[in-house]
Amino acid sequence: MNHLVLTVIAQDQPGQVERIAACIAEHGGNWLESRMSRMAGQFAGILRIGVPAEAHEELIDALQGLAAQGIRVLVAESGIEPSCTWKPISLDLLGNDRPGIVLEITRLLSEHGINVERLSTDVTPAPMSSESLFHAVAVLAVPLTLSLDTLKTHLETLADEMMVELKLRTEP
């Protein structure tokens, strides 16, 4: 069984996931994991599927053929997962919205060899002032060699400079 990672984007409308699932199932594929969402009228997702070796090329062609139905699919061969040399840490950030927040945080994370495993962000009005608040929730892959205290110190310093609230916690 070969594994593929698919990135999908299409105009949001009922039945998009079904069309993708039908294409995969018709070629003997197995839907393994996915993250999908609707945003600004678009449907986007990433998923990992298993496909029998003999149906591999035919499934890729069929997935590309979904473009005729307005569903764009980017296909990548699944890589080998590296051995676990990291610990999962949750990050929660809240502050007044402004350009550059994601850049500043991810730059610091990258400098310390930290990988962003999951990231979800939104901007909402503050309850009392209606100013825009930026909120980010992330799961980080922190190298086992990096002390959590060291990470906290660097992130807290940056959070103070950016005037945002930042919380870290170890994932269960």
C-alpha positions in Angstrom: 0.0 0.0 0.0 1.4 3.4 -1.0 0.5 6.5 0.9 -0.3 9.9 -0.7 -0.8 13.3 0.9 -3.4 15.4 -0.9 -4.0 19.1 -0.7 -7.5 20.1 -1.9 -9.1 23.5 -2.6 -12.5 24.2 -4.2 -15.3 26.6 -4.1 -17.3 25.7 -1.0 -20.5 23.8 -1.7 -22.3 20.7 -0.4 -20.9 17.4 -1.8 -17.2 18.4 -2.2 -15.9 15.9 0.4 -18.2 13.2 -1.1 -16.8 13.7 -4.6 -13.2 13.4 -3.3 -14.1 10.3 -1.1 -15.9 8.7 -4.1 -12.8 9.2 -6.3 -10.6 7.6 -3.7 -12.9 4.7 -2.9 -13.5 3.9 -6.6 -9.8 3.3 -6.9 -9.5 1.1 -3.8 -8.0 3.9 -1.8 -8.4 4.2 2.0 -8.9 7.6 3.7 -6.5 7.7 6.7 -6.5 11.1 8.2 -7.5 14.7 7.2 -7.9 18.3 8.2 -10.5 20.2 6.3 -12.2 23.6 6.7 -14.3 26.3 5.0 -12.9 29.8 4.8 -14.0 32.8 3.0 -16.2 30.8 0.6 -13.5 28.3 -0.2 -13.2 24.7 1.0 -9.6 23.6 1.7 -8.2 20.4 3.1 -5.2 18.2 3.5 -5.5 14.4 3.7 -3.5 11.3 3.8 -4.7 8.2 1.9 -3.5 4.7 1.3 -3.7 3.3 -2.2 -2.9 -0.2 -3.6 0.3 0.0 -5.7 -1.5 -1.3 -8.8 -4.1 1.6 -8.6 -1.6 4.3 -7.7 -1.2 6.0 -11.1 -4.8 5.6 -12.0 -6.0 7.2 -8.7 -3.6 10.2 -9.2 -5.0 10.7 -12.7 -8.6 10.5 -11.4 -7.8 13.0 -8.6 -6.3 15.4 -11.1 -9.5 14.9 -13.2 -11.6 16.4 -10.4 -10.4 19.8 -11.7 -13.3 19.4 -14.3 -15.6 19.6 -11.3 -13.8 22.7 -9.8 -11.8 20.7 -7.3 -8.0 21.3 -7.5 -5.9 18.5 -6.0 -2.2 18.6 -5.4 -0.7 15.2 -4.8 2.5 14.4 -2.9 4.1 11.0 -2.0 4.0 10.4 1.7 7.4 10.6 3.3 8.7 8.5 6.1 8.0 9.8 9.6 11.2 10.5 11.4 11.8 8.9 14.8 10.4 10.9 17.6 13.0 13.3 18.8 10.6 16.0 20.0 8.0 16.7 22.6 4.5 18.2 21.8 3.9 21.6 23.4 0.7 23.7 23.1 0.9 27.4 22.5 -2.0 29.8 23.0 -1.5 33.4 22.0 -3.9 36.4 22.3 -3.3 40.0 21.6 -4.4 43.1 19.6 -4.3 42.3 16.0 -1.5 43.7 13.8 0.5 42.6 10.8 3.6 40.4 11.6 2.5 38.5 14.7 2.7 35.1 13.0 6.1 36.0 11.4 7.6 37.1 14.7 6.5 34.0 16.6 7.4 31.5 13.9 10.8 33.2 13.3 11.7 32.6 17.0 10.4 29.0 16.9 12.4 28.3 13.7 15.5 29.7 15.3 15.2 27.1 18.0 14.5 24.2 15.6 10.8 24.0 16.6 8.3 22.7 14.0 4.7 23.9 13.9 2.6 20.7 13.8 -0.8 22.4 13.8 -1.8 26.1 13.7 -5.2 27.7 14.0 -5.7 31.4 14.0 -8.6 33.9 13.9 -9.3 37.6 14.4 -12.4 38.6 16.5 -13.7 41.8 18.0 -12.7 42.4 21.7 -15.7 42.1 24.0 -15.7 45.7 25.4 -13.8 47.8 22.9 -14.5 46.0 19.6 -10.8 46.3 18.7 -9.6 43.3 16.7 -8.0 40.5 18.8 -5.7 38.0 17.2 -5.9 34.5 18.6 -3.6 31.6 17.7 -3.5 28.1 19.0 -0.7 25.8 17.9 0.9 22.4 18.7 4.6 22.6 18.5 7.2 19.9 18.0 9.9 21.0 20.4 13.3 19.2 20.2 14.0 17.0 23.2 17.3 18.8 23.6 15.6 22.2 24.1 14.8 23.0 27.7 11.2 24.1 28.3 12.4 26.8 30.6 14.7 28.2 27.9 11.8 28.2 25.4 9.5 29.9 27.9 12.1 32.6 28.6 12.5 33.4 24.9 8.8 33.3 24.2 7.9 35.4 27.2 10.5 38.0 26.2 9.0 38.2 22.7 5.4 38.2 24.0 6.3 41.2 26.2 7.8 43.1 23.2 4.7 42.3 21.1 2.3 43.0 24.0 0.5 39.7 23.7 -0.5 37.0 26.2 1.2 33.7 25.6 0.7 30.4 27.3 2.6 27.2 26.9 1.6 23.8 28.2 2.8 20.2 27.7 0.5 18.1 25.6 -0.8 14.9 27.2 
